[in-house]
Amino acid sequence: MKNCVLVGNGINIQFSEGEYLNRNIIDRAIRNIENGDFPEEIYPYETKKYFEMLYKLSPKVINGRLNHHAITEKDKKELNNFISRYRFHKGKLRYYQIGFEDYFLLHQLFCKQHNIENPDKFNYQEILRCFFLDSIYNKGKINNLYKLYPKGLIDWFNQFDEIFTTNYDKNIELLTHKSVNYLHGAFHIRKDIYDKNSFRNKLSDNPLQNYKIVEEYDHLYSTALSTYSGSSKEFMASMSVSANQAIDKYVEAIDKDPDMLKEIEPYKNSDNKLLNNMYESIILKLKDRSLKFEDYYPFDKLKNASGNITILGLSPNNDSHIMDMIYNNENIIKVTYYYFDEGEGHKITELFSNKIVELKNVCDFWNHF
């Protein structure tokens, strides 16, 4: 029997006087651009204008006028969730009352409305991502919050065998000196496409060859994931794992039958860039078996956890993919959840109907310290 803990943004909100509430994240992002305090080489001044355009689109989305752009069942579900969260808002819905990650859904709909395709669609999303992540990083201030944590919190964390977090900061690691599983990536871990020694950059279409890295903004080249849906996060996080599995299967097949190499020859000169990269990756892997795409997102570790899990500072309305992983993990017997209001507690009881659920008041928890 093991004890795990999953920590969300609530712990940062508790010790930052609201610096990492949604409104302050968005306001700081806007203020950074207005004050010229942002890396224009990474995201331009026009990002603020694009953000404003997305906000202006939100009433049409909430009123269902863009429903025809949701084609797949997944798209329809995400759009319905968005509408249900904001439809009955009292008074005018302000820009800061929309969750910053929900702006990525507005981005998707904006691109569909205006027939914007990749690579522009992807580039706009990356710019928006950096706009928000730069604000969350807050010039590194976010990684100093652990200095405000009560010392008793060290003993509390020490009771757990595994620590998971959806946060990008390093505070729990700095406080406890324990290994932390960053489910959505971390500011201090650079993504492999920006690492000159990575497997990805051994391919001929090395993205670094025409790219200039602004060193003072390492956090914007990090593994930090940010998008509008849990399923999208899980998909992006699993890309490296899926690529490694596919390459390993090909390599194993070629080891058994070298003639199999002829079957992938057409990939080499295919018009599909993904197939080109697949061919080149297989050839490189045949020469060096240690090569692999980095897996930065330990979702499998959560899916295979066992025993009891404690959840602190994570709303049941966020990160549905993580809630689903816990629900579907039959080896997790009990969920202890620290709720801010009773509505959250009721939602958790409904979400984990197949588990033993223990509800605790998070205000009492913090007052204890």
Sequence and secondary structure as in RCSB ss.txt:
>XXXX:A:sequence
MKNCVLVGNGINIQFSEGEYLNRNIIDRAIRNIENGDFPEEIYPYETKKYFEMLYKLSPKVINGRLNHHAITEKD
KKELNNFISRYRFHKGKLRYYQIGFEDYFLLHQLFCKQHNIENPDKFNYQEILRCFFLDSIYNKGKINNLYKLYP
KGLIDWFNQFDEIFTTNYDKNIELLTHKSVNYLHGAFHIRKDIYDKNSFRNKLSDNPLQNYKIVEEYDHLYSTAL
STYSGSSKEFMASMSVSANQAIDKYVEAIDKDPDMLKEIEPYKNSDNKLLNNMYESIILKLKDRSLKFEDYYPFD
KLKNASGNITILGLSPNNDSHIMDMIYNNENIIKVTYYYFDEGEGHKITELFSNKIVELKNVCDFWNHF
>XXXX:A:secstr
  EEEEE THHHHHTTTTTTSHHHHHHHHHHHHHTT S TTTS THHHHHHHHHHHHHHHHHTTTTGGG  SHHH
HHHHHHHHHHHTT SS   GGGS TTHHHHHHHHHHHHTT  TTHHHHHHHHHHHHHHHHHHGGGGGGGGGGGS 
THHHHHHHT SEEEES  S HHHHHH    EETT  TTSB GGG TTSSGGGSTT GGGG    GGGGGGGB   
  S HHHHHHHHHHHHHHHHHHHHHHHHHHH TTHHHHTHHHHT S HHHHHHHHHHHHHHH TT        HH
HHHT  EEEEEES  TTS HHHHHHHHH TTEEEEEEEESSHHHHHHHHHHTTTSEEEEEEHHHHHHH 
